[in-house]
Amino acid sequence: MGSLSFPRPGRFDVVDIVEANDPKQIEQAAVIIRASGHSATETLVVTPWKEFLNVLWRLAKETRGRASRASDSLASNRRSSLKGHRGGLG
């Protein structure tokens, strides 16, 4: 479990960035910090940037595939509905 600490003015005097595979490890770290005195903690779950981009690319590919299949299906349905229709008014 890796961590970084940054002092900063404002709402929080110190920001700790902790990397862990299990959310329980983060909960334990927060309890330890709070037990050392008067402090407030806030836990935010984040995704590494490269991993986030990979998820976006995968979802974009899946969405394009579904949109393409839906478009093909719509075109096929149009062709089927127009098959017996010769045009004209009668």
Steps between C-alpha positions, in 0.01 A plus 500: 500500500667823385426849626588867452429796728463864400466794741254763376303796630124486493238248596757229569848577635641176365391289206607136512481300180497130575498222242349168601337199337248457781271780630536348849866609500391859440243476779775382737724791399216749564437350846871527587511865387189591697623318810812720515302810597250752375471446127244462226536251220336467163550195281474525123531200271678580174607318184849541353485718187623234254252246636219758473590573137510128418147461640381799293652358179346158566157653564529717188578193288207307648266795448610544138444129442149515646418817304624337179292186561192712581552703182537181292183359656308820431615503135403134465154570643455791258599282204253232613215746536570650157536166315146470363458874457558615141430867559232706334149560621322191421 
